[in-house]
């Protein structure tokens, strides 16, 4: 069922996006569990098929450069503008860190050790379908499944760096009458039925299902989350990942076991400490201080998130970090994985051995 549209063209020249590394670094932004189809194709270079183009990105000491390696006949977007939107470059990462540091001074360190870790604004269909595959999974395997889906159903663009496949549309997936069986053969296992049910439901209920999903960008977070939770294979954390990374809900905070532990270790114990708590909260508005204390007390005795405390943990992040709490969580997720900028040899060995298991997606269902 592969659709091969070999559209090999001469690569365009490199163009500077004019963004400093303090505001964007490709690694870890493209490798930390948000996007799964960017391929490392050279020193500091990442390539992916997006918007019917094969796009090449390169990290330099001073900026990010991009070029187009190939495109389909249907390609029509302004690639520079699309990339600025994708990386949300209109939002100042530095300014956000200044704001977050009022609640947690450690963000002053994190902005240096993990600078430029931005939350992406991704295509909504791809984000939804890829995160359905993230339940009880790791980054390496999710990437494999996303690429298999694209290779089987997507369109191919031939370039000097090889062939890259676009992510398929819902209509394309719905055209396969045996999608569940196909995906089972591709290694999706029990998730295959989730894909089949979700694709069928969206295409049956909406004349333009992709436009319906895009329309959730202007809906309140509660409504967008509720609509996503109707879909097969979508639980609270998957819904919040889609809301944060594709639907403009910057205050959506996906909470998995790892982020739960971060909340307990970094915030609950400190907020409730008679000395650390007042010092930590002193720069927040009084009503936020009181609410944070109340939420921390509710979380103190809970060892793992459940339906109720999941929402409590989310509210704690929002009261601490405000409108962009989801972005703050992303930086904490990335920064907390290492704990140290220069770990010892022993810790390096441990990290290498356990990285995949530790980097369970924030979106596990």
N, C-alpha and C positions, 0 to 999 in steps of 0.2 A: 504493500500500500504506500510505499514511499513515493513522494512527488519530487522529482529531480528537475530543478530549473537551473541549469548551470549558467550562471551569469558572471563569468569571470571577466573582470576588467582590470585595467591598470590601476594600482593603488593611488589614492590621492596623496598629496603632500601632508606631512604632519602639520597640525594646527594647534596653537597654544590655547588652552581653555582659560589661562590667566587666573589660576587659583593656587594659593600657597599651600605647601604641605601641612601647615598648621590647621588649614581648613578641610583638606581632603588628602587622604593617602589611600591608594588602591588596595594595598595590603595593610591593614586587615578589613577595610570596608567591603571588599568583594569576596572575602574568604571567611568571614566570621559567622556565617549561617543566615544571611539574608538572601543572597542570590546564589544560584547553584550551577549556572551554565557558563560563567566566565572561565576561560581556559588560559592558564599561564603559557605563553607562547614565545617568551624571550625574557631577557633580563629586565624585570620591572614592567613587562608588557602582558596585557590581558586582552583576549579576543572573544567576541560573542556575536551571535546574530540577533539583532534587535531592530524592530520597525522595518523589516525587510532589507536591512543592511548588515553586512559583516563589518563590525566596528572594532578597531584596534586602539587600545589605550596604552599610554606609556608614562610611567612615573619618572620625573626628572628631579634633581635636587631642589629645583625652584618652582615647579609647576606640574600640571598634567597636560599631555599632548594627545591628540586623537587624529585618526585618519580612517578613511573608508577603504576597505580591501575589496569589496564587491557588493552588488546589490541586485535585487529582483526587479523586474519591469514595473512592479506595483509600488516601488519605493518612492516616497514623495515628501517626507518630513525634512525639516531643517535640522540636520544632525547636531549642530552646535547647540541649538536651543533645546532639542530633545535631551541632550546630555546634561545641560544645566538644570533642566526640570528633573531628570532622573536622580541626580545627586543633590537636588534642592539647594543649589548654590546661592540662592537669595537669602538663605538663613545663615546667620553668623554663628559658627561653631564656638568661636572664642567668646562671644557675648553670652551664649548659653552656659558655657563653663563658668563664667563670672557669676551668673545667676545661681547656678547649682552650688557653687562654693559657699554661698551664704548658709546653706543647710548642711553641707558636708565639705569641710575644708580640704578633704583629700582630693577633691576634684581639681585643685590647683596642681597636684602631682600627676593625676591621671591625664590632664590636658597635655602634659609634657611626654609622659611615657607611652601614651596611647593617643597621640594627637591625630586629628583628622579622621576619626571613626564616625562617619555620618550614617544616618538612617536614610535608606533609599526610598524613592517613590517609583514603584515598579508597575509594569502592566498588571492589571487586576486579575485577568484570567490565569496568567502564568503563576502569580503569587498564590491564588486560591488553590490551584491544582497541585502545585509543588508542595505547599504546606500540608495538604491532605496526606502526602507521602511521608511527612516528617514524624508522624506519631511513632514513638518507640524506635527511632531511627537515628543515624548519625550523618554527619555532613557528607562523608565520602559516598555512602550508599544513596543518599537523597540525590546527590549530583548525578550518580550513575542512572537512577531512574528517570530524572528529568531529561537527561541526554537521550536515553532510549526512547522516551515518548516523542521527543523532537525528531530523532532520526527516523522513526517509523511513520509519523503522521505529518511532520513539518516539511518545509521546502528547503532545498539545499542551495547553498551559495558557494561556488568554487573560488578559492583565493590562492595567493602565493603561499599561504600558511596552511593550506588544506581546505577541507569542506566543512562548513558550519551550517547548522540547521536552525530554521526559525521555530519558535514555539507554536504549536497548532492552535487554531481557533476552535471554539466550542462547536461551530457548525461542522468543521472538518472531523472532529471526534465523533459527533453525533451521526455522521454519515456511515460509520462502521456499525452494522447491525449486530456484530459480535464483539463489541468493544471489551466486555469483561473477559471473554476468552482470550482475546488478543493480548490484553494487558497481563493476564496470568502467564501467558507464554513468555512475555518480556520480563517476568520476574517481580511483578507487583504483588503477588500473593493475595492475601485477604483484602488488600486495599483496592484490588481491581473492581470489586463490586461497588465500592464507594464512588469510584470514578464514573462507572456506568450509571449509577443512580443519580449522581449530581449532574452529569451532562444531560441525561434524559430529562430530569426535572426542570432544569433551567431552560432547555430548548422547547419543552412542552408548554411551559407557563409564560414565556416571554417571546414576543415576536423578534426582539433583538436582545438576546440575553447578555451580550457583552455591554450594551448600552445600559441595561438595567443595573449591572454591577457597577459601572462607572457612575451611575446616578447616585449610588450610595456615598460617594465622596461629599455630597452636599447634605446628606442626612445626618441627624445627630448620632453620636457614637452608640447610644443604646439601641436605636433603630437599625443601624448598620449591623451591629452585633447580632441582633435578633433575627434579621434576615439571613445572615450567614449560618446561624445555628440551625436553621431549617434544613440545611443541606447535609447529605450523607457524608460521614467521615469528618465532620467539622464539630469539634468541641470548643470550649471556652478559650483555650490557649491558641488553637489554630485560628479561631475567629479574630482574636485580638492581634495576632501577627498580621493577618490580612488587613485589618483596620489600620494598623500602624504603618505598614510598609507599602500599602497600595491605595488606601482610602482616605488619606489625609487626617487620620485621627491621632494627632501627636501625643495625646494624653492616654492612649490605649497602652496598657502595660501588661504584656504577656508574662505570666508567672509560672515557671516550671520549678522543679525541685531545686535546681541550682540557684535561681533567682530568689526562691524562698529562703534558702540558706544564707544568701547575701543579705536579705532583709533582716533575718534574725541576728546574724553576726554583726552586721555593720550598724543597724539602726535600732532594733527593738531593745537590745541590752543597753545601748548608749543612751537612748531617750529616757529610759526608766532609771538610769543611774542618777543619784541625787546630785552629783557634781558635774558629770558630763552632759546630762540632759539639758539643763538650763543654758549651758555654754553653747551647745549645738543648736538649740532652737532660738537663741536670743535675737537673731536677725530676721526671723519670720514674723509675719503679722500675728497678733495675739490670738485671733480665732484659729489660725493654722497651728500655733503652738499647742493650744488646748486639744484640738482635734487629733493631732499627731500623738499626743500623750494617750488619749482615749483609745486610738487604734492600736498603739503599741501594747497596751494592756490586754486588749482582746487577742493579740497574736502570741503573747508570751507563753501561754501554756499549750500551744498547738505545735506538734512536731512536724506535720506535713499539711500542705494545702488541701482543703476540701471546698465544696461549693460555696460555703459561706465565707470562710477565711480567705479564699482566693480573692474575693471582692474587697475584703478588708485590707489585704496586702496591697492591692491596686490603689485603694484610696490613700494609704499611707504614702506611697510614692508620689501621688498627685499632690498631696498636701505639703510634702517636702520640696518637690521640684516643679510644681506648677504645670502650665500648659504643655510643656515639652517633656513631661515625665517619661514618656516612652523612649525618647532619645537618651535621656539620662540612664534609663535602665539598660539600653544598648551599650553605652560606654562602660557601665559597671560590669555588664556581662563579659565584654571583651577584656577589660582591665583586671577583673577578678580571676580570670583563668591563669594568669601568670603569677600574680601576687608580688613578684619582684621584677625589676627591670633587668637585673643581671643575676639570674639564679646560679647556684653552685653546679658543679659537674653532676653531682648526685641528683639534684633536682632536675637538671636537664635530661638525664637519663630517664627519670621517672615520668617527666612530661612527655618525652618521645614515646614511651611505652603506653601511656594512658590517655593521650590527647583525644583520640577518637571517642573513647568512652566518656571522658569528662565533658567534651563539647557536645553533649546531647542538646538538641535544639530547644530553645526557649519555648518552642511551639508544640512540644509533645502533647498529645491530646489529653 
